[in-house]
Amino acid sequence: MAPPYRTMPPPPPSRLLALLTAGNPPPLRLLLQLHAHLLVSGLLSSLFPFAPRLVSAFALTELASPRPLLHALALLASLPSPLDSASPYNAALRALSLCPHPHLLDRHCLPLYRALLRSGSARPDHLTFPFLLKACARLRERFYSGGAVLAHVTRLGFNSDVFVVNAATHYWSVCGSMVDARRLFDESPVRDVVSWNTLIGGYVRRGLPGEALEVFWRMAEEGTVRPDEVTMIGAVSGCAQLGDLELGKRLHEFVECNGVRCTVRLMNALMDMYVKCGSLELAKSVFGRMDTRTVVSWTTMIVGHARLGTIEDARKLFDEMPERDAFPWNALMAGYVQSKQGKEAIALFHEMQEAKVAPNEITMVNLLSACSQLGALEMGMWVHHYIDRHRLYLSVALATSLVDMYAKCGNIKKAICIFKEVPEKNALTWT
C-alpha cells in the first residue's frame, strides 16, 4: 500500500524575503513560482514587504526580455494599498532605461513616473531621476518629456544632488543643448569623475572635440578628481576627431604617467586615434602590447591598413582573427572598394555568405559601390532584390548607393524611379 501523500511545509516568510533580497534576482521561472505561492498563501497582501520586493526582482531579472518587465509593471499597477517607498518604481524605471525594446520605453516610462507621483506616500527620490532621465534621453519626444522631468527635479529640490545633476547633464548632452549641459556642470556644487566624463563625452558626441579637450585639461590642472579610463577614452576620441598626432602622443603619455587603467576599450580608442591621425606604426605598437583583443581591436587594425593603402596586410589580419562578426567583413570590403578592387569586394561577400554571417546595411552599401566600379548591373540588381527580400531599412546612404549603382551601370530610368521613392535625400543623393 502506497504511503499517504504529505505536502511539504511552505518556507517561512523570512526565507522567502531573503530570496527576493539576494544580490542577483532569481531566474524568471523561480520568480513566477514564488509569485504564485505568495498569492495562494495570502502573503502578497500582508504587512510583510513582499509585493515591492517582488516587483523589483521581476523588473531586474532577464533585462533583455520584455516578459519579466511587463510582469513587474502589471504587478505594480495591481497593488491595492499605497506604497511608502519609491523602490519598486525605481527598479521598473531602471529596467526601462536599459530595455532594448523602444516601444516598451515609449509606452510605459512616463506613465510609470506619473503613477509614482499619484501613489500617495511614495515620492520620487535621488535614485528615481537618474533612471528616469536616462530613459527620457532615449524617448522619441525627447525635449518635451525631459524638460518636464527637469522641472520636477528643481521643484523637489534634487538639483544639488550629484547623481541627479550628472543624469541631467547627460540628458542635455544627448537631447538638448551643450550650453545647458555646461551650465549645469558649472553651477553644480559637487562634481565627481562621472560629472567630468559626462561633459567630455557629450562634447565628443556632438563633434566638438576642442571643447572636450579644454574640459579635460581643466580637469587635469584642477587635480580634485583623477581622470579614469572613461575620461581618457573621451579625450582620445576627441583627439581622433581633430586628427592631431602630437596631441594624441601627449594623451597616450598622460595615460602611462598617471597610472590610468589600460582597459581594452581604452587601448582600442588609442589605436583608433593613431589610425585617424595617420600613424599606422603607433597603432600597431598598441595592438602588439594588448594581452586581450576583441573584434573591435582587430577591426580597427584592418581599417587602418585598408585606409592607409596596405590592403594585403589588412587581409592577412582578417584571416588571423579568431572570431568575426559583420564589422571586420565590412571593414575589409570597404578597403577593397577604396582600393578600386571591386571584384575582390564581391568575392569577399560570397565568402561572407558561405561563413553564414548576416550582412547589414553597411555590407550592402559596400557591395553596391563595388558594382558601381565594375558596371556590374546584374549583380547590382541581385543586391537590390536582396535588400527588398530581407526588408533592410532603406537609409539615405543605402538609397543613395542604389541610385548611384543604377546610374553608373547605365539604367538611368531605374535610378530616377528609386530616387523618387526615397523618403529622405541628402546632397549626395541629388548629385
C-alpha positions in Angstrom: 0.0 0.0 0.0 1.4 3.4 -1.0 2.2 5.8 1.9 -0.2 8.7 2.3 0.8 11.9 0.3 2.2 14.6 2.5 2.8 18.1 1.4 6.0 19.9 2.4 5.5 22.8 4.8 5.9 26.2 3.0 9.2 28.0 3.7 9.0 30.7 6.4 8.4 34.3 5.2 11.8 35.4 6.3 13.4 32.8 3.9 11.2 33.9 1.0 12.2 37.6 1.7 15.9 36.6 1.8 15.4 35.0 -1.7 14.0 38.3 -3.0 16.7 40.5 -1.5 19.7 38.4 -2.6 22.4 40.2 -4.7 21.2 38.8 -8.0 17.5 38.4 -8.8 16.3 34.8 -9.1 15.6 33.4 -12.6 12.2 34.2 -14.0 10.8 30.7 -13.6 11.5 30.7 -9.9 10.0 34.2 -9.5 6.8 33.1 -11.2 6.6 30.1 -8.8 7.2 32.4 -5.9 4.6 34.9 -7.1 2.0 32.0 -7.3 2.9 30.8 -3.8 2.6 34.3 -2.3 -0.8 34.8 -3.9 -2.1 31.4 -2.7 -0.7 31.9 0.9 -2.1 35.4 1.2 1.4 36.8 2.0 1.4 39.1 -1.0 -1.3 41.3 0.6 0.1 41.1 4.1 2.2 43.7 6.0 5.3 41.8 5.1 7.1 43.7 2.3 6.8 41.0 -0.4 5.0 43.0 -3.1 7.5 45.8 -3.6 10.4 43.3 -3.4 8.8 41.0 -5.9 8.2 44.0 -8.3 11.9 44.9 -8.0 13.0 41.3 -8.6 10.8 40.9 -11.7 12.0 44.3 -13.1 15.7 43.5 -12.7 15.8 39.9 -14.0 16.5 39.0 -17.6 16.7 42.6 -18.8 17.0 41.6 -22.4 13.5 40.0 -22.4 10.3 42.1 -22.2 8.3 39.5 -20.3 9.6 40.0 -16.7 9.4 43.8 -17.1 5.8 43.6 -18.2 5.1 41.3 -15.3 6.7 43.8 -12.9 4.6 46.7 -14.4 1.4 44.7 -14.2 2.1 43.7 -10.6 2.9 47.2 -9.6 -0.3 48.5 -11.1 -2.3 45.9 -9.3 -1.1 46.7 -5.7 -4.2 47.9 -3.8 -2.6 49.9 -1.0 -0.3 53.0 -1.5 3.4 52.1 -1.2 5.6 54.0 1.3 8.8 53.7 -0.9 9.8 54.6 -4.4 12.0 51.5 -4.6 9.8 49.3 -6.8 9.1 52.2 -9.2 12.8 52.9 -9.3 13.6 49.3 -10.2 11.0 49.4 -13.0 12.4 52.7 -14.3 15.9 51.3 -14.2 14.8 48.3 -16.2 13.0 50.6 -18.7 16.2 52.7 -19.1 18.1 49.6 -20.0 15.3 48.0 -22.0 16.4 47.1 -25.7 12.7 47.4 -26.8 12.0 51.1 -27.6 8.2 50.6 -27.8 8.1 49.5 -24.2 10.0 52.6 -23.2 7.6 54.9 -25.1 4.6 53.2 -23.7 5.4 52.8 -20.0 8.2 55.2 -18.9 6.3 58.5 -18.3 3.0 56.8 -17.2 5.1 54.9 -14.6 6.5 58.2 -13.3 3.0 59.7 -13.2 1.8 56.6 -11.2 4.6 57.2 -8.7 3.6 60.9 -8.3 0.0 59.7 -7.7 0.9 56.8 -5.4 0.2 58.5 -2.1 3.0 58.3 0.4 5.8 57.2 -2.0 7.7 60.1 -3.5 10.5 60.3 -6.1 13.9 60.2 -4.6 17.6 60.7 -5.6 17.6 57.3 -7.5 14.3 58.0 -9.4 15.6 60.8 -11.6 18.9 59.3 -12.9 16.9 56.3 -14.2 14.1 58.5 -15.5 16.3 61.0 -17.3 18.3 58.2 -18.9 15.1 56.8 -20.2 13.9 60.2 -21.4 17.2 60.5 -23.3 16.0 57.5 -25.4 12.4 58.6 -25.9 11.2 60.0 -29.3 9.5 63.1 -27.8 12.8 64.0 -26.1 12.7 67.7 -25.3 9.1 67.7 -24.0 9.4 64.7 -21.7 12.8 65.5 -20.4 12.0 69.2 -19.9 9.0 68.3 -17.7 11.1 65.9 -15.6 13.9 68.5 -15.2 11.3 71.0 -13.9 10.3 68.4 -11.2 14.0 67.9 -10.3 14.2 71.6 -9.4 10.8 71.7 -7.7 11.6 68.7 -5.5 15.0 70.1 -4.5 17.2 67.5 -6.2 19.2 69.9 -8.4 22.2 69.8 -6.0 22.4 66.0 -5.9 25.4 64.9 -7.9 23.8 61.8 -9.3 20.7 63.7 -10.5 22.8 66.6 -11.9 25.0 64.0 -13.8 21.9 62.4 -15.3 20.5 65.8 -16.3 23.8 66.8 -17.9 23.8 63.6 -19.9 20.2 64.3 -20.9 21.0 67.8 -22.2 24.2 66.5 -24.0 22.1 63.9 -25.9 18.8 65.7 -26.5 19.2 69.4 -25.9 22.0 72.0 -25.8 25.6 71.6 -24.8 25.3 75.2 -23.5 22.7 73.9 -21.0 24.8 70.9 -20.2 27.8 73.1 -19.5 25.7 75.4 -17.4 24.5 72.6 -15.2 28.1 71.4 -14.8 29.5 74.8 -13.9 26.7 75.5 -11.4 26.9 72.1 -9.6 28.4 72.5 -6.1 29.8 68.9 -6.2 31.4 67.1 -9.1 32.7 63.6 -9.3 34.5 61.8 -12.1 31.2 60.9 -13.8 30.4 64.7 -13.9 33.6 65.4 -15.9 33.2 62.3 -18.1 29.6 63.1 -19.0 30.5 66.6 -20.2 33.6 65.5 -22.1 31.6 62.6 -23.7 28.8 65.0 -24.6 31.2 67.3 -26.4 32.8 64.4 -28.3 29.4 63.0 -29.3 28.3 66.4 -30.6 31.5 66.7 -32.7 33.0 69.5 -30.5 36.5 68.0 -29.8 38.1 71.3 -28.9 35.6 71.9 -26.1 36.0 68.3 -24.9 39.8 68.6 -24.6 39.5 72.1 -22.9 37.4 70.4 -20.2 39.9 67.5 -19.9 42.9 69.8 -19.4 41.0 71.8 -16.9 40.2 68.6 -15.0 43.8 67.6 -15.1 45.0 71.0 -13.9 42.5 71.3 -11.0 43.5 67.9 -9.7 40.5 67.5 -7.4 39.3 64.5 -9.4 41.6 62.0 -11.1 40.8 61.1 -14.7 40.0 57.4 -15.2 39.9 55.2 -18.3 36.4 56.6 -19.4 37.8 60.2 -19.2 40.8 59.2 -21.4 38.5 57.4 -23.9 36.6 60.7 -24.3 39.8 62.8 -24.6 41.4 60.4 -27.0 38.3 60.2 -29.1 38.2 64.0 -29.3 41.8 63.9 -30.5 40.9 61.4 -33.2 38.3 63.9 -34.4 40.9 66.6 -34.6 43.5 64.3 -36.3 46.2 65.8 -34.2 49.0 63.2 -33.9 51.2 65.2 -31.5 48.3 65.8 -29.1 47.5 62.1 -29.3 51.0 61.2 -28.2 50.7 63.6 -25.3 47.4 62.0 -24.2 49.0 58.5 -24.5 51.9 59.7 -22.4 49.4 61.1 -19.8 47.8 57.6 -19.6 51.1 55.9 -18.9 52.5 58.5 -16.5 49.3 58.9 -14.4 48.6 55.2 -13.8 45.3 55.2 -15.7 44.0 51.6 -16.1 44.6 50.5 -19.6 41.3 48.6 -20.4 40.7 47.0 -23.7 38.3 49.8 -24.6 41.0 52.5 -23.9 43.6 50.6 -25.9 41.0 50.3 -28.8 40.4 54.1 -28.6 44.2 54.7 -28.7 44.5 52.5 -31.8 41.6 54.2 -33.5 43.1 57.7 -32.7 46.5 56.7 -34.2 44.8 55.3 -37.3 42.8 58.5 -37.8 45.9 60.6 -37.2 47.7 58.6 -39.9 50.2 56.7 -37.8 49.8 53.0 -38.5 53.1 52.1 -36.8 51.9 53.6 -33.5 48.6 51.8 -33.8 50.4 48.5 -34.5 52.6 49.2 -31.4 49.5 49.4 -29.2 47.9 46.4 -30.8 51.1 44.4 -30.2 51.0 45.2 -26.5 47.4 44.0 -25.9 47.0 40.9 -23.8 43.3 40.6 -24.7 41.9 41.6 -28.1 38.3 42.0 -29.1 36.7 42.0 -32.5 36.9 45.8 -32.3 40.7 45.6 -31.8 41.2 43.5 -34.9 38.7 45.6 -36.9 40.4 48.8 -36.0 43.7 47.5 -37.4 42.0 46.2 -40.5 40.5 49.6 -41.1 43.9 51.2 -40.5 45.7 49.0 -43.0 42.9 49.4 -45.6 42.7 53.2 -45.1 46.5 53.7 -45.4 46.8 51.5 -48.5 48.2 48.2 -47.3 45.2 46.1 -48.2 47.2 42.8 -48.3 48.2 43.3 -44.7 44.5 44.0 -43.9 43.6 40.7 -45.5 46.3 38.9 -43.5 45.0 40.3 -40.2 41.4 39.4 -41.2 42.5 35.8 -41.8 44.2 35.6 -38.4 41.1 36.7 -36.5 39.9 34.1 -34.0 36.3 35.2 -34.5 34.4 37.6 -36.7 31.1 39.4 -36.8 29.8 41.6 -39.7 32.1 44.5 -38.8 35.5 43.1 -39.9 33.9 41.7 -43.1 32.5 45.2 -43.8 35.9 46.9 -43.0 37.8 44.7 -45.4 35.1 45.0 -48.1 35.3 48.8 -47.8 39.1 48.6 -48.1 38.8 46.7 -51.3 36.3 49.2 -52.7 38.6 52.1 -51.6 41.5 50.4 -53.4 39.4 50.1 -56.6 39.3 46.3 -56.2 35.6 45.7 -56.8 36.0 42.0 -57.8 37.7 41.2 -54.6 35.0 43.0 -52.6 32.3 40.9 -54.3 34.3 37.7 -53.8 34.6 38.6 -50.1 30.8 39.0 -49.9 30.4 35.4 -51.3 32.9 34.2 -48.6 30.8 36.1 -46.0 27.7 34.2 -47.2 29.5 30.9 -47.0 30.5 31.7 -43.4 26.8 32.3 -42.7 27.5 35.9 -41.3 24.4 38.0 -41.8 25.1 41.2 -43.9 23.8 44.5 -42.8 23.2 47.9 -44.4 26.9 48.8 -44.5 27.6 45.5 -46.3 25.1 46.4 -49.0 26.5 49.9 -49.4 30.0 48.5 -49.9 28.7 45.8 -52.3 26.7 48.4 -54.4 29.8 50.6 -54.6 31.8 47.6 -55.9 29.1 47.0 -58.5 29.2 50.7 -59.5 33.0 50.5 -60.0 32.7 47.4 -62.2 29.5 48.4 -64.1 28.1 45.1 -62.8 24.3 45.8 -63.3 23.2 42.2 -62.9 25.0 41.8 -59.5 23.6 45.3 -58.5 20.1 44.1 -59.3 20.6 41.0 -57.2 21.7 43.2 -54.3 18.6 45.3 -54.8 16.4 42.2 -54.7 18.3 41.0 -51.6 17.5 44.3 -49.8 13.8 44.1 -50.7 13.6 40.4 -49.8 15.2 40.8 -46.4 13.4 44.1 -45.7 16.6 46.0 -44.9 15.9 49.6 -43.8 16.4 51.9 -46.8 18.5 54.6 -45.2 19.8 57.7 -47.0 23.2 56.0 -47.5 21.7 52.8 -48.9 19.2 54.5 -51.1 21.9 56.8 -52.5 24.1 53.8 -53.2 21.3 52.2 -55.2 20.7 55.3 -57.2 24.4 55.6 -57.9 24.8 52.0 -58.9 21.9 52.1 -61.4 23.1 55.4 -62.8 26.7 54.2 -63.3 25.6 50.9 -64.7 23.5 52.8 -67.4 20.0 52.2 -66.1 19.0 55.9 -65.7 15.3 55.1 -65.7 15.6 52.8 -62.7 17.9 55.3 -60.9 15.2 58.0 -61.3 12.5 55.6 -60.1 14.4 54.8 -56.9 15.3 58.5 -56.4 11.6 59.4 -56.4 10.7 56.7 -53.9 13.4 57.7 -51.4 11.7 59.4 -48.4 14.9 61.1 -47.3 17.5 62.7 -49.5 20.8 64.4 -48.9 23.1 66.4 -51.1 24.8 63.3 -52.4 21.5 61.7 -53.4 20.6 64.7 -55.5 24.1 64.9 -57.0 
